Amino acid sequence: MTQRPIVMTQPTYFGAAATVFYSQGANSVGQVLRATVYNNDTVARQITLFRVPAAGSPGANNTIMAGQGGRLLPKQSAVIDVLAGATLDPDDSVQGLADMGNMVVFTMSGYTNT
């Protein structure tokens, strides 16, 4: 098995509907090292993050951040601790949405094992 460090997600804006930030390859396993968000707006924004299993869809059963835990103040950045060290099985994905699109940026890095 080969382990490669990768940028899983370049800086990508949240959409107002669920956006796929990263989808693990069908024949590999990934491990998240770091995920961050940044609110580029002048008002607070609410985000929701999902860790979606293969063939699944975002919803209450796979929400990893929502509510007050997903609230970002204006110009605030944050590390998403709940994703640090997370293992992504083949075809798993990380998805998210915000209360307004194109205001909050998401990035993620880690390893992939093939």
C-alpha positions as CSV (number, residue, x, y, z in Angstrom):
1,M,0.0,0.0,0.0
2,T,1.3,3.5,-0.9
3,Q,0.5,6.5,1.2
4,R,0.6,9.9,-0.6
5,P,0.0,13.3,0.9
6,I,-2.6,15.3,-1.1
7,V,-4.6,18.5,-1.1
8,M,-8.0,16.9,-0.9
9,T,-9.9,20.2,-1.5
10,Q,-8.4,23.4,-2.9
11,P,-10.2,26.5,-1.5
12,T,-13.8,26.0,-2.5
13,Y,-16.9,28.0,-1.6
14,F,-19.8,26.4,0.2
15,G,-23.0,26.5,-1.8
16,A,-26.5,27.2,-0.5
17,A,-27.3,23.5,-1.4
18,A,-25.0,20.6,-0.5
19,T,-21.7,20.8,-2.3
20,V,-19.3,17.8,-2.7
21,F,-15.9,19.0,-1.5
22,Y,-14.1,15.7,-1.7
23,S,-14.9,12.2,-2.9
24,Q,-12.6,9.4,-2.0
25,G,-11.5,7.2,-4.9
26,A,-13.1,3.8,-5.4
27,N,-9.9,1.8,-4.9
28,S,-8.4,3.8,-2.1
29,V,-8.8,4.9,1.6
30,G,-8.1,8.4,2.7
31,Q,-7.2,10.1,6.0
32,V,-7.9,13.7,6.7
33,L,-5.2,15.6,8.4
34,R,-6.7,19.1,8.4
35,A,-9.8,20.9,7.3
36,T,-10.5,24.6,7.6
37,V,-13.2,27.1,6.9
38,Y,-13.1,30.9,6.4
39,N,-16.1,33.2,6.5
40,N,-15.3,35.9,3.9
41,D,-18.5,37.8,4.6
42,T,-19.2,40.9,6.8
43,V,-21.9,39.0,8.7
44,A,-22.0,35.7,10.6
45,R,-22.7,32.6,8.5
46,Q,-24.0,29.2,9.4
47,I,-22.5,26.0,7.8
48,T,-23.4,22.4,7.9
49,L,-20.8,19.6,7.1
50,F,-21.6,16.0,6.2
51,R,-19.4,12.9,6.0
52,V,-21.4,10.9,3.5
53,P,-20.8,7.1,3.1
54,A,-20.6,5.5,-0.4
55,A,-23.9,5.7,-2.3
56,G,-25.3,7.9,0.5
57,S,-26.7,11.4,0.5
58,P,-26.2,14.3,3.0
59,G,-28.7,14.3,5.8
60,A,-29.3,14.1,9.6
61,N,-27.6,10.7,9.9
62,N,-24.2,11.9,8.6
63,T,-24.1,15.5,9.8
64,I,-20.7,16.2,11.5
65,M,-21.2,19.9,12.1
66,A,-24.3,22.1,12.4
67,G,-26.2,24.4,14.6
68,Q,-24.1,26.7,16.8
69,G,-21.0,24.6,16.2
70,G,-21.3,25.6,12.5
71,R,-21.6,29.3,13.1
72,L,-18.8,31.5,11.9
73,L,-18.4,35.1,12.8
74,P,-17.5,37.7,10.1
75,K,-14.0,37.2,8.7
76,Q,-13.5,34.2,11.1
77,S,-11.5,31.1,10.2
78,A,-11.7,27.8,12.1
79,V,-10.1,24.4,12.0
80,I,-12.7,21.6,11.7
81,D,-11.4,19.3,14.5
82,V,-14.1,16.7,14.0
83,L,-12.6,15.8,10.6
84,A,-8.9,15.6,11.8
85,G,-7.8,12.0,11.6
86,A,-11.1,10.9,10.0
87,T,-10.8,7.9,7.7
88,L,-12.6,8.0,4.3
89,D,-13.5,4.7,2.9
90,P,-13.8,4.1,-0.9
91,D,-16.4,6.4,-2.4
92,D,-17.1,8.3,0.9
93,S,-17.4,12.0,0.5
94,V,-17.2,15.2,2.5
95,Q,-20.0,17.7,1.6
96,G,-21.3,20.9,3.0
97,L,-23.8,23.8,2.7
98,A,-24.1,27.3,4.1
99,D,-27.0,29.7,4.8
100,M,-25.7,31.7,1.8
101,G,-23.5,30.5,-1.1
102,N,-20.1,31.9,-2.1
103,M,-19.3,33.4,1.3
104,V,-17.5,30.6,3.3
105,V,-14.4,28.8,2.0
106,F,-13.5,25.2,2.8
107,T,-10.1,23.5,2.4
108,M,-8.9,20.0,3.4
109,S,-5.7,18.0,3.2
110,G,-4.6,14.5,4.1
111,Y,-3.3,11.2,2.7
112,T,-4.6,8.7,0.3
113,N,-3.7,5.0,0.5
114,T,-3.7,3.0,-2.7
